[in-house]
């Protein structure tokens, strides 16, 4: 089992039945840029690019662009063209599909060309400069991930280099791509990789922040241990923040590479060692976002092993809570102890969370709670239900409840459920630099 598989398994365990999918806040769209989204094209994995009515958040009639197996997109600097990462088939984990970047003319709504990247899957795409598209390519079967820079005009690779580890965090800004890397196949010092608009790549080792995953086991049973810190970027000040599941934050000056460490208390619930010598599966993951005005939000979950009354080894998933961190005073305030995920939607922080224990894994959800960016609670809905946020735009959010297929529609101003929407008719919006807002 590779570190990549362990990381995926760990992430899946944390995400299983967890509430919500955190996503970046939508940036203001230019008036001439239509609202675009991805809509299922025959099945969930095949996607089509569609124009979206910003009032109803429904696909508009008219031309659409078939994209195939597509996951990520990024606007060109002038916002007239989109680059999508795509593959020619699903992967079964034993071999790589073929990866491409599909270039789409937004105004004409047509595919212009495909840029072949070779074998692999696309983790992200960032169009950082007119002649430079940066692609993070993932590989199965023990092959390390790559950073590929291509010229979107002629498809010529400008640079290709191995990351040397699996990404555990990634933030895209208009002029840079920042990746947080864990140790390869184990847990060790985290590494921050900064890719600038000029194609320059710089690396900073964070020797006091642990990241990565590794296989463990006892008595013939497989197990794993993982630590996934959070990554957030203050694009205006060229600063990155890496937040460990313990009470430590690394502040990185992206221009100079200088690192400052800050102890913040309380910063979630500290990750403790396993309760029994026989390790099964345990770890911690965090997700963070820069809110502006010197503030960060962070949430996540801890997965810990324990023994039941019969001495059987089981696993418990618990939220770490949603916290607001003041980076001027380096203090933190927990505003929701039941949250393991959050989404920034305009002026709202939308928090969700769930708890579960093996072997049944039947979750206990905390519903959906809306806060102001300062942490004042505005509403609480669907108490006791497991809520996952599919989409948020304007004053509405679309959430799945208890894994039901059709999302409920939430009016954020009134804090009420106002309807339902068929899942197959809900686009995944492309906002800001073109990132899909889901998942």
C-alpha positions as CSV (number, residue, x, y, z in Angstrom):
1,X,0.0,0.0,0.0
2,X,1.5,3.3,-1.0
3,X,1.5,6.6,0.9
4,X,-0.9,7.9,-1.7
5,X,-3.4,5.1,-1.0
6,X,-3.0,5.6,2.7
7,X,-3.6,9.4,2.3
8,X,-6.7,8.7,0.3
9,X,-8.0,6.2,2.8
10,X,-7.4,8.5,5.7
11,X,-9.1,11.4,3.9
12,X,-12.1,9.1,3.0
13,X,-12.4,8.0,6.6
14,X,-12.5,11.5,7.8
15,X,-14.9,12.5,5.1
16,X,-17.2,9.5,5.5
17,X,-20.6,10.8,6.5
18,X,-18.9,14.0,7.6
19,X,-20.9,17.2,7.3
20,X,-20.2,19.6,4.5
21,X,-17.6,20.3,2.0
22,X,-15.5,23.4,2.7
23,X,-14.8,25.7,-0.2
24,X,-13.4,29.1,-0.9
25,X,-15.5,32.2,-0.9
26,X,-16.7,33.2,-4.3
27,X,-14.8,36.2,-5.7
28,X,-16.6,39.0,-7.4
29,X,-17.1,38.1,-11.1
30,X,-16.5,40.7,-13.8
31,X,-19.7,41.9,-15.3
32,X,-18.8,40.6,-18.8
33,X,-18.0,37.1,-17.5
34,X,-21.1,34.8,-17.5
35,X,-21.7,32.6,-14.5
36,X,-20.6,29.2,-15.5
37,X,-20.9,25.7,-14.0
38,X,-20.4,22.0,-14.5
39,X,-23.4,19.8,-14.9
40,X,-23.6,16.0,-15.1
41,X,-23.6,15.0,-18.8
42,X,-25.2,11.6,-18.9
43,X,-23.7,10.4,-15.6
44,X,-22.0,11.9,-12.6
45,X,-18.5,11.5,-13.9
46,X,-19.0,13.0,-17.3
47,X,-19.3,16.8,-17.0
48,X,-20.5,19.6,-19.4
49,X,-19.8,23.3,-19.1
50,X,-23.0,25.3,-19.0
51,X,-24.0,28.9,-18.6
52,X,-25.9,29.5,-15.3
53,X,-28.7,31.9,-14.4
54,X,-27.3,33.7,-11.3
55,X,-30.9,34.3,-10.0
56,X,-32.1,30.7,-10.0
57,X,-28.7,28.9,-10.1
58,X,-30.1,26.7,-12.9
59,X,-28.4,25.9,-16.3
60,X,-29.5,28.2,-19.1
61,X,-30.6,26.9,-22.4
62,X,-28.1,27.2,-25.2
63,X,-24.7,25.7,-26.1
64,X,-22.8,23.5,-23.7
65,X,-19.3,22.0,-23.9
66,X,-18.8,18.3,-23.2
67,X,-15.8,17.8,-21.0
68,X,-15.8,14.1,-20.2
69,X,-14.2,13.1,-16.9
70,X,-13.5,16.6,-15.6
71,X,-12.6,17.8,-12.2
72,X,-10.9,21.2,-12.1
73,X,-10.9,24.4,-14.1
74,X,-9.1,27.7,-14.1
75,X,-9.7,31.0,-16.0
76,X,-7.0,32.6,-18.1
77,X,-5.8,35.9,-16.7
78,X,-8.2,37.8,-19.0
79,X,-11.1,35.5,-18.2
80,X,-11.9,34.7,-21.8
81,X,-10.7,31.1,-21.8
82,X,-10.9,28.2,-19.3
83,X,-8.4,25.4,-18.8
84,X,-9.9,22.1,-17.5
85,X,-8.0,19.1,-16.1
86,X,-9.5,15.9,-17.5
87,X,-8.8,12.2,-18.0
88,X,-10.0,9.8,-20.7
89,X,-11.3,7.2,-18.2
90,X,-11.9,6.5,-14.5
91,X,-9.0,4.8,-12.7
92,X,-9.3,1.6,-10.8
93,X,-6.2,2.3,-8.7
94,X,-4.1,-0.2,-10.5
95,X,-3.1,1.9,-13.5
96,X,-3.3,5.6,-14.6
97,X,-5.7,7.0,-17.2
98,X,-4.4,9.5,-19.7
99,X,-4.5,13.1,-18.5
100,X,-5.2,16.3,-20.5
101,X,-5.8,20.0,-20.2
102,X,-8.9,21.0,-22.3
103,X,-8.9,24.6,-23.4
104,X,-12.4,26.1,-23.7
105,X,-13.4,29.5,-25.3
106,X,-15.9,30.9,-22.8
107,X,-17.6,33.4,-25.1
108,X,-18.0,30.9,-28.0
109,X,-18.7,28.0,-25.6
110,X,-16.5,25.5,-27.6
111,X,-13.5,23.4,-26.9
112,X,-10.4,24.8,-28.6
113,X,-7.8,22.0,-28.0
114,X,-6.6,19.3,-25.7
115,X,-3.1,19.4,-24.3
116,X,-1.8,15.9,-23.6
117,X,0.0,15.4,-20.2
118,X,0.7,11.7,-20.4
119,X,-0.5,9.1,-17.9
120,X,-2.0,10.3,-14.6
121,X,-4.9,12.1,-13.0
122,X,-5.2,15.8,-12.6
123,X,-5.3,17.1,-9.0
124,X,-5.5,20.8,-10.0
125,X,-5.0,23.4,-12.7
126,X,-3.8,27.0,-12.3
127,X,-3.6,29.4,-15.2
128,X,-1.1,31.8,-13.6
129,X,0.1,33.8,-16.6
130,X,-0.9,34.2,-20.3
131,X,1.5,31.6,-21.6
132,X,1.7,29.3,-18.5
133,X,-0.7,26.7,-17.1
134,X,0.4,24.8,-14.0
135,X,-1.0,21.3,-13.6
136,X,-0.6,19.0,-10.6
137,X,-0.6,15.5,-11.9
138,X,-1.2,12.5,-9.6
139,X,0.0,8.9,-10.3
140,X,-1.0,5.6,-8.9
141,X,1.1,2.5,-8.1
142,X,4.0,4.1,-6.3
143,X,4.8,6.7,-8.9
144,X,5.2,10.2,-7.4
145,X,3.1,13.2,-8.2
146,X,4.3,15.8,-10.6
147,X,4.2,19.5,-11.3
148,X,3.8,20.1,-15.0
149,X,3.9,23.6,-16.6
150,X,2.6,23.8,-20.2
151,X,2.2,26.5,-22.8
152,X,-1.6,26.7,-23.5
153,X,-0.9,28.0,-27.0
154,X,1.0,25.1,-28.5
155,X,0.8,22.6,-25.7
156,X,4.5,22.5,-25.3
157,X,5.7,21.4,-21.8
158,X,7.7,24.2,-20.3
159,X,8.8,22.3,-17.2
160,X,8.1,19.0,-15.5
161,X,9.3,18.0,-12.0
162,X,8.5,15.5,-9.4
163,X,7.0,16.7,-6.2
164,X,8.7,14.1,-4.1
165,X,5.7,13.7,-1.9
166,X,1.9,13.7,-2.0
167,X,0.0,17.0,-1.6
168,X,-2.0,17.2,1.6
169,X,-3.1,20.8,1.0
170,X,-3.4,23.2,-2.0
171,X,-4.5,26.8,-2.4
172,X,-4.7,28.7,-5.7
173,X,-4.6,32.5,-5.9
174,X,-4.7,34.6,-9.0
175,X,-0.9,34.7,-9.3
176,X,0.4,31.6,-7.5
177,X,-0.2,28.0,-6.6
178,X,0.7,27.0,-3.0
179,X,1.0,23.3,-2.1
180,X,1.5,21.7,1.3
181,X,3.4,18.4,1.0
182,X,3.7,15.6,3.5
183,X,6.6,13.3,3.9
184,X,6.8,10.5,1.3
185,X,5.3,7.2,2.7
186,X,5.6,8.3,6.3
187,X,4.9,11.2,8.7
188,X,7.7,13.8,8.8
189,X,8.4,17.5,8.3
190,X,5.9,19.3,6.1
191,X,7.1,21.1,3.0
192,X,5.6,24.2,1.4
193,X,5.9,24.6,-2.4
194,X,5.2,28.0,-3.9
195,X,4.7,28.2,-7.7
196,X,4.7,31.8,-9.0
197,X,3.2,33.3,-12.1
198,X,6.7,33.5,-13.6
199,X,7.0,29.7,-13.3
200,X,9.6,29.9,-10.4
201,X,9.2,27.2,-7.8
202,X,10.4,27.7,-4.3
203,X,10.3,25.2,-1.4
204,X,10.3,25.8,2.4
205,X,10.7,23.0,4.9
206,X,8.6,23.3,8.1
207,X,10.6,21.3,10.5
208,X,8.1,21.8,13.4
209,X,5.0,20.8,11.5
210,X,4.4,17.1,10.9
211,X,2.4,15.9,7.8
212,X,1.9,12.7,5.9
213,X,0.6,9.2,6.4
214,X,2.1,5.8,7.0
215,X,0.9,2.2,7.3
216,X,0.7,0.5,10.6
217,X,-0.7,-2.7,11.8
218,X,-0.8,-5.3,14.6
219,X,-2.0,-8.9,14.7
220,X,-2.2,-9.1,11.0
221,X,-4.7,-6.3,10.8
222,X,-3.9,-3.3,8.5
223,X,-3.9,0.1,9.9
224,X,-2.7,3.6,9.2
225,X,-1.7,6.8,10.9
226,X,-2.0,10.2,9.3
227,X,-1.6,13.9,10.0
228,X,-3.0,16.5,7.5
229,X,-2.4,20.1,8.6
230,X,-4.4,23.0,7.2
231,X,-3.1,25.4,4.6
232,X,-4.4,29.0,4.1
233,X,-3.0,31.9,2.1
234,X,-3.3,35.7,2.6
235,X,-2.8,36.6,-1.0
236,X,-2.7,40.3,-0.3
237,X,0.3,40.0,1.9
238,X,2.0,37.0,0.3
239,X,1.7,35.0,3.5
240,X,0.9,31.3,4.0
241,X,-0.3,29.7,7.2
242,X,0.1,26.0,8.0
243,X,-1.9,25.0,11.1
244,X,-1.1,21.7,12.8
245,X,-3.7,19.6,14.7
246,X,-1.7,20.6,17.8
247,X,-1.5,24.3,18.9
248,X,1.1,25.4,16.4
249,X,0.9,27.6,13.3
250,X,3.7,28.2,10.8
251,X,3.6,31.6,9.2
252,X,5.5,31.7,5.9
253,X,6.6,34.9,4.0
254,X,6.2,33.7,0.4
255,X,8.5,36.4,-0.9
256,X,11.5,35.6,1.3
257,X,10.7,32.1,2.6
258,X,11.1,33.2,6.2
259,X,9.2,31.1,8.7
260,X,7.8,32.1,12.1
261,X,6.1,29.7,14.4
262,X,3.2,30.7,16.7
263,X,1.6,28.8,19.6
264,X,-2.1,29.3,19.7
265,X,-4.4,28.1,22.4
266,X,-6.8,26.6,22.2
267,X,-6.5,25.4,18.6
268,X,-9.0,22.5,18.4
269,X,-8.6,19.4,20.4
270,X,-5.0,18.2,20.5
271,X,-4.3,15.0,18.8
272,X,-3.3,12.4,21.4
273,X,-1.7,9.0,21.0
274,X,-3.8,5.8,20.6
275,X,-5.4,4.4,23.7
276,X,-4.1,0.9,23.1
277,X,-0.7,-0.3,21.9
278,X,-2.3,-2.2,19.0
279,X,-2.9,0.5,16.5
280,X,-5.7,0.2,14.0
281,X,-6.3,3.6,12.3
282,X,-5.9,7.1,13.7
283,X,-5.0,10.6,12.7
284,X,-6.1,14.2,12.4
285,X,-7.0,16.5,9.6
286,X,-7.6,20.2,9.5
287,X,-8.9,22.7,6.9
288,X,-8.5,26.5,7.1
289,X,-9.2,29.7,5.2
290,X,-8.0,33.2,5.4
291,X,-11.0,35.5,6.2
292,X,-9.3,38.9,5.9
293,X,-8.7,41.5,8.6
294,X,-6.1,39.3,10.3
295,X,-8.4,36.4,10.9
296,X,-8.3,32.7,10.0
297,X,-11.0,30.0,10.3
298,X,-10.1,26.4,10.9
299,X,-12.0,23.1,11.5
300,X,-11.4,19.4,11.1
301,X,-11.7,16.1,12.7
302,X,-9.7,13.5,14.8
303,X,-10.0,9.8,14.2
304,X,-8.9,7.7,17.2
305,X,-8.9,4.0,18.0
306,X,-10.4,2.5,21.2
307,X,-11.5,-0.8,22.6
308,X,-15.1,-1.5,23.4
309,X,-16.4,-3.5,26.4
310,X,-15.6,-6.8,24.5
311,X,-12.0,-5.7,23.9
312,X,-12.6,-5.2,20.2
313,X,-10.7,-2.5,18.4
314,X,-12.9,0.2,16.9
315,X,-12.5,3.8,15.6
316,X,-14.1,7.0,16.7
317,X,-14.5,10.1,14.5
318,X,-14.9,13.4,16.4
319,X,-15.0,17.0,15.2
320,X,-12.2,19.3,16.3
321,X,-14.5,22.3,16.2
322,X,-14.7,25.5,14.2
323,X,-12.3,28.2,15.5
324,X,-11.5,31.8,14.6
325,X,-7.8,32.8,14.9
326,X,-6.6,36.3,15.4
327,X,-3.2,36.5,13.7
328,X,-2.5,39.9,15.2
329,X,-2.7,38.6,18.8
330,X,-2.3,34.9,18.0
331,X,-5.4,33.9,20.0
332,X,-8.2,31.5,19.1
333,X,-11.8,31.3,19.9
334,X,-14.0,28.2,19.4
335,X,-17.4,29.2,18.0
336,X,-18.8,25.7,17.2
337,X,-17.5,22.6,19.1
338,X,-19.5,20.3,16.9
339,X,-18.2,21.4,13.5
340,X,-15.7,19.4,11.4
341,X,-16.3,21.4,8.2
342,X,-17.2,25.0,7.2
343,X,-17.9,27.0,4.1
344,X,-17.5,30.7,3.5
345,X,-20.6,31.9,1.6
346,X,-20.5,35.7,1.2
347,X,-20.7,37.2,4.7
348,X,-21.6,33.8,6.3
349,X,-19.7,31.0,7.8
350,X,-21.7,27.8,7.3
351,X,-20.7,25.1,9.8
352,X,-21.5,21.4,9.7
353,X,-20.3,18.4,11.6
354,X,-20.9,14.7,12.5
355,X,-19.7,12.1,14.9
356,X,-19.5,8.3,14.2
357,X,-18.0,5.2,15.6
358,X,-17.3,1.9,14.0
359,X,-18.5,-0.8,13.2
360,X,-21.9,0.8,12.5
361,X,-20.6,4.2,11.5
362,X,-24.1,5.6,12.0
363,X,-23.5,9.3,12.3
364,X,-24.9,11.9,14.6
365,X,-25.0,15.2,12.8
366,X,-25.0,18.7,14.1
367,X,-27.1,20.2,11.3
368,X,-26.3,23.5,9.6
369,X,-25.3,26.6,11.6
370,X,-24.7,30.0,10.1
371,X,-22.3,32.5,11.6
372,X,-21.2,35.9,10.7
373,X,-17.5,36.2,9.8
374,X,-17.0,37.5,13.4
375,X,-18.4,34.3,14.8
376,X,-21.9,35.5,15.9
377,X,-24.5,32.8,15.3
378,X,-27.3,33.8,12.9
379,X,-29.3,30.6,12.6
380,X,-29.3,26.9,13.3
381,X,-31.2,24.4,11.1
382,X,-31.7,20.7,10.7
383,X,-30.5,19.8,14.2
384,X,-29.4,16.3,14.7
385,X,-29.2,15.7,10.9
386,X,-26.0,15.0,8.9
387,X,-25.7,17.9,6.5
388,X,-23.3,18.2,3.5
389,X,-23.1,21.4,1.6
390,X,-23.3,21.0,-2.2
391,X,-23.3,24.6,-3.3
392,X,-23.6,28.2,-2.0
393,X,-24.1,31.2,-4.1
394,X,-25.6,34.7,-3.3
395,X,-28.1,34.3,-0.5
396,X,-28.8,30.6,-1.0
397,X,-27.2,27.3,-0.1
398,X,-27.9,23.8,-1.3
399,X,-27.3,21.0,1.2
400,X,-27.7,17.2,1.3
401,X,-29.4,16.0,4.4
402,X,-28.8,12.4,5.8
403,X,-27.3,11.5,2.4
404,X,-30.5,12.1,0.5
405,X,-29.9,12.7,-3.1
406,X,-31.9,15.9,-3.7
407,X,-30.4,18.9,-1.9
408,X,-32.6,21.2,0.2
409,X,-32.5,24.9,-0.6
410,X,-31.6,27.2,2.3
411,X,-32.4,30.9,2.3
412,X,-29.4,32.3,4.2
413,X,-30.9,35.7,5.0
414,X,-33.9,34.1,6.7
415,X,-32.2,31.0,8.0
416,X,-34.9,28.7,6.6
417,X,-35.4,25.7,4.3
418,X,-37.4,27.1,1.4
419,X,-37.4,24.1,-1.1
420,X,-35.6,21.3,-2.7
421,X,-33.6,20.9,-5.9
422,X,-32.9,17.8,-8.0
423,X,-29.2,16.9,-7.7
424,X,-28.8,16.3,-11.4
425,X,-30.0,19.9,-12.1
426,X,-27.6,21.6,-9.6
427,X,-24.5,23.0,-11.4
428,X,-21.1,23.0,-9.7
429,X,-20.3,26.7,-10.1
430,X,-17.1,28.1,-11.4
431,X,-16.3,31.2,-9.4
432,X,-13.3,33.4,-8.8
433,X,-10.4,31.9,-10.7
434,X,-12.5,29.1,-12.0
435,X,-12.3,26.6,-9.2
436,X,-15.3,24.3,-8.9
437,X,-17.0,25.2,-5.6
438,X,-17.8,21.6,-4.7
439,X,-16.0,18.9,-3.0
